[in-house]
Amino acid sequence: MTRHTRAQRDLEHGIENDFGRNLSYGAYLDLPTLLSAQHPRATPPQHDELLFIIQHQTTELWLRLVIHELTSACELLGADDHRQALKRIARVKHIQASMTEQWSVLATLTPSEYARFRAFLATGSGFQSWQYRAVEFMLGNKNAGMLPVFAHDEAQHDELVRLLHRPSLYDEVLAWLARRGHAIPEEVLARDVSQPYHSHPGVVEALGRVYADPQRFWAEYETAEELVDLEDNFQVWRFRHLKTVERIIGSKRGTGGSSGTPFLRRALDLTFFPELYDVRSAIQDVEPEGYHGGDGRG
């Protein structure tokens, strides 16, 4: 038989098959628990509800890993180990790509299919994801007004309160820049980190010096651009979320009581790292030697 006609692959000698005493793949991953965690509620049962459940459970697993990586990145920056911190951020960026691509799977759910089981969500909504809120807090979108949504679960509420009062990733980056000799204003470094962050002209000026000489300040420059990637990815995720919801439910209100797509659309105006965008407007274009302008028509 040639490799093109062979229909069976023989097991190699030495492949483990005694799991009465050895650890198996399923046991390591606790697959019985994981695969029994899907509980469709529609009556009569609807084929497409399993897609909806698994999509959101998978997102929650990715969010758990994002929290793990961002926690480590903040700790590493606090210890001045920016290289390892950037490794963590790079991993988060790849997770974001996977999360964004997942929307294309949910988008296969048509409005008619979703309408058959949407009522069984009752008041359940992705807006109530405490892990998503944790990620936003860790990136700097602090909003104490979100906490009452999680008051029903003491552990979730307490964790979000803790993160509300801890420095965000951006706070850690700014403190790191200050320790490296950059003129980050004291009022920024000493601010109440539980409050929303607002752009400060002194931070724009400090970042302007970094962007004016990236070779001299390569570590700072690279870190700033990694944060821009992180925010850009987050905005793409938000946009795909908005368009997927719009595609499936149109202008209906959200199951959690929000206005639906208008509420999601307003999130696109939020920013985690405002000075990293403000500084782009402050960077002066470089005119080549001998260039005297022109009308652009050649």
C-alpha positions in Angstrom: 0.0 0.0 0.0 1.2 3.5 -0.7 0.8 6.4 1.6 -2.1 7.6 -0.6 -4.1 4.4 -0.1 -3.4 3.5 3.5 -6.5 3.8 5.6 -5.2 2.9 9.0 -2.3 4.0 11.2 -0.8 1.4 13.5 -0.1 2.3 17.0 3.6 2.6 17.8 5.2 0.4 20.4 5.5 2.2 23.6 2.3 4.3 23.4 0.8 4.4 26.9 -2.5 2.7 27.4 -2.5 1.8 31.1 -4.4 4.6 32.8 -5.4 2.7 35.8 -2.2 3.9 37.4 -0.9 6.7 35.0 -2.3 10.1 34.4 -4.4 10.5 31.3 -5.0 13.5 29.1 -8.6 13.6 30.2 -7.8 13.4 33.8 -5.1 16.2 33.6 -7.6 18.5 31.9 -10.5 17.4 34.1 -12.5 16.8 30.9 -15.5 15.1 32.6 -16.1 18.4 34.5 -15.4 20.6 31.5 -17.6 18.7 29.0 -20.5 18.3 31.5 -20.7 22.1 32.1 -23.0 22.8 29.2 -26.7 22.9 30.2 -29.0 24.1 27.5 -32.3 25.4 28.9 -34.6 25.8 25.9 -37.8 23.8 25.8 -38.2 22.2 23.4 -34.4 21.7 22.9 -32.8 23.9 20.2 -29.9 22.6 18.2 -28.1 26.0 18.2 -28.1 26.7 21.9 -25.0 24.6 22.4 -23.1 26.8 20.1 -24.1 29.9 22.1 -23.1 28.3 25.4 -19.7 26.9 24.2 -18.9 30.2 22.5 -19.3 32.1 25.8 -17.7 29.5 28.0 -14.6 29.4 25.7 -14.4 33.2 26.0 -14.5 33.0 29.7 -11.6 30.5 29.6 -9.5 32.9 27.5 -10.4 35.7 29.8 -9.1 33.7 32.8 -5.8 33.3 31.0 -5.7 37.0 30.1 -6.1 37.9 33.8 -3.3 35.5 34.6 -1.0 37.0 32.1 -1.8 40.7 32.9 -1.4 40.0 36.6 2.1 38.7 35.9 2.9 41.6 33.5 2.0 44.1 36.2 4.1 42.4 38.8 7.1 42.1 36.4 6.9 45.8 35.5 6.8 46.6 39.2 10.1 44.7 39.5 11.6 46.5 36.5 11.6 43.3 34.4 10.1 44.9 31.3 11.3 42.1 28.9 9.4 39.4 30.6 6.4 41.8 31.0 6.4 42.3 27.2 6.4 38.5 26.8 3.2 38.3 28.8 1.6 41.1 26.8 2.6 39.4 23.6 0.7 36.3 24.7 -2.3 38.4 25.6 -2.3 39.8 22.0 -2.4 36.3 20.6 -5.3 35.4 22.9 -7.1 38.5 21.8 -6.7 37.4 18.2 -8.3 34.0 19.0 -11.2 35.7 20.9 -11.8 38.1 18.0 -11.9 35.3 15.4 -14.4 33.4 17.6 -17.1 36.0 16.7 -17.1 34.5 13.2 -18.4 31.2 14.7 -21.2 32.9 16.6 -22.1 34.9 13.5 -23.3 31.7 11.9 -26.2 31.9 14.3 -29.1 33.5 12.4 -31.7 35.8 14.0 -34.4 33.1 13.6 -32.3 30.4 15.3 -31.4 32.7 18.2 -35.0 33.8 18.7 -35.9 30.2 19.4 -34.0 30.1 22.7 -33.1 33.7 23.6 -36.0 34.0 26.0 -34.4 31.2 28.1 -31.4 33.4 28.8 -33.9 35.4 30.9 -31.8 38.3 32.4 -28.5 36.6 31.8 -26.0 38.7 29.7 -22.4 38.9 28.8 -22.4 42.3 30.4 -22.4 40.4 33.7 -19.1 38.7 33.0 -17.0 39.5 36.0 -13.8 38.4 34.3 -14.4 40.8 31.4 -14.9 43.6 33.9 -11.7 42.5 35.7 -9.7 42.8 32.4 -11.1 46.2 31.8 -10.1 47.3 35.3 -6.6 45.8 34.9 -6.2 47.8 31.6 -7.4 51.0 33.3 -11.1 51.4 32.5 -12.0 51.8 36.2 -15.7 52.3 36.9 -17.0 51.7 40.4 -20.5 52.1 39.0 -20.2 48.6 37.5 -19.8 46.9 41.0 -23.5 46.6 41.9 -24.0 44.3 38.9 -21.8 41.8 40.8 -23.1 42.3 44.4 -25.0 39.0 44.2 -21.7 37.1 44.3 -19.4 38.1 47.2 -16.2 36.5 45.8 -16.6 38.2 42.4 -17.5 41.5 43.9 -14.6 41.5 46.3 -12.1 40.6 43.6 -13.4 43.5 41.4 -13.1 45.9 44.4 -9.5 44.7 44.9 -8.7 45.3 41.2 -10.5 48.7 41.3 -8.0 49.9 43.9 -4.9 48.3 42.4 -2.7 50.1 39.8 -3.6 49.2 36.2 -1.1 48.0 33.6 -0.8 51.6 32.4 -0.2 52.9 36.0 2.6 50.3 36.3 4.1 51.4 32.9 4.0 55.1 33.9 5.7 54.3 37.2 8.3 52.2 35.4 9.0 55.2 33.0 9.4 57.5 36.0 12.0 55.1 37.6 13.9 55.1 34.3 14.2 58.9 34.5 11.3 60.2 32.5 9.4 63.2 33.7 6.1 61.6 34.6 4.2 64.2 36.7 3.9 63.5 40.4 0.1 64.0 40.4 -0.1 61.2 37.8 2.0 58.9 39.9 0.2 59.7 43.1 -3.3 59.7 41.7 -6.3 57.7 43.1 -6.0 54.6 40.9 -9.6 53.6 41.5 -10.7 56.6 39.4 -10.9 56.7 35.6 -7.6 57.7 34.0 -7.5 61.0 32.0 -4.8 62.2 29.6 -2.2 64.5 31.1 -0.1 66.9 29.0 3.0 66.1 31.0 2.8 62.4 30.1 2.3 63.4 26.5 5.4 65.5 26.7 7.4 62.6 28.3 6.2 60.2 25.7 7.1 62.7 23.0 10.7 62.6 24.0 10.6 58.8 23.7 9.1 58.9 20.3 11.5 61.6 19.1 14.5 59.3 19.8 13.4 55.6 19.7 16.9 54.3 19.4 18.0 55.9 22.6 14.8 54.9 24.4 14.1 51.6 22.7 12.8 49.7 25.7 10.3 52.5 26.4 9.4 52.9 22.8 8.8 49.1 22.3 6.7 49.0 25.5 4.6 51.9 24.3 3.9 50.2 21.0 3.0 46.9 22.6 0.4 48.8 24.6 -1.0 50.3 21.4 -1.2 46.9 19.9 -3.1 45.7 23.0 -5.6 48.5 22.8 -6.0 48.2 19.1 -6.8 44.5 19.5 -9.3 45.2 22.2 -11.1 47.8 20.0 -11.2 45.3 17.1 -12.8 42.7 19.6 -15.3 45.3 20.7 -16.2 46.2 17.1 -16.6 42.5 16.1 -18.8 42.1 19.2 -21.0 45.0 18.2 -21.4 43.8 14.6 -22.1 40.2 15.6 -24.8 41.4 18.0 -26.2 43.7 15.4 -26.3 40.9 12.9 -28.2 38.6 15.2 -30.6 40.8 17.2 -30.6 44.1 15.3 -31.7 47.0 17.5 -33.4 44.8 20.3 -32.5 45.6 23.9 -30.0 43.4 25.6 -31.1 40.5 27.8 -29.3 42.2 30.7 -31.3 45.4 30.3 -28.9 47.5 28.3 -29.9 49.3 25.1 -28.1 46.7 23.1 -26.0 47.8 20.1 -26.1 51.6 21.1 -24.5 50.6 24.5 -21.9 48.5 22.7 -21.2 51.2 20.2 -20.3 53.7 23.0 -17.6 51.4 24.2 -15.7 52.2 21.0 -15.1 55.7 22.3 -13.2 54.4 25.4 -9.4 54.3 25.6 -7.1 52.7 28.0 -3.9 54.6 27.2 -4.9 58.0 26.0 -1.5 59.7 25.8 -0.2 57.0 23.5 -2.7 58.3 21.0 -2.4 62.0 21.9 1.4 61.8 21.3 0.9 60.8 17.7 -0.6 64.2 17.0 2.4 65.9 18.7 5.1 64.1 16.7 6.5 66.5 14.1 7.0 65.3 10.5 10.6 65.1 9.3 11.4 67.0 6.2 14.2 65.5 4.1 17.2 67.8 3.5 16.6 69.9 0.4 12.9 69.4 0.4 11.0 72.6 -0.2 7.4 71.4 -0.2 5.1 71.0 -3.1 1.5 70.4 -4.1 1.8 66.6 -4.1 1.2 66.3 -7.8 4.8 65.3 -8.7 
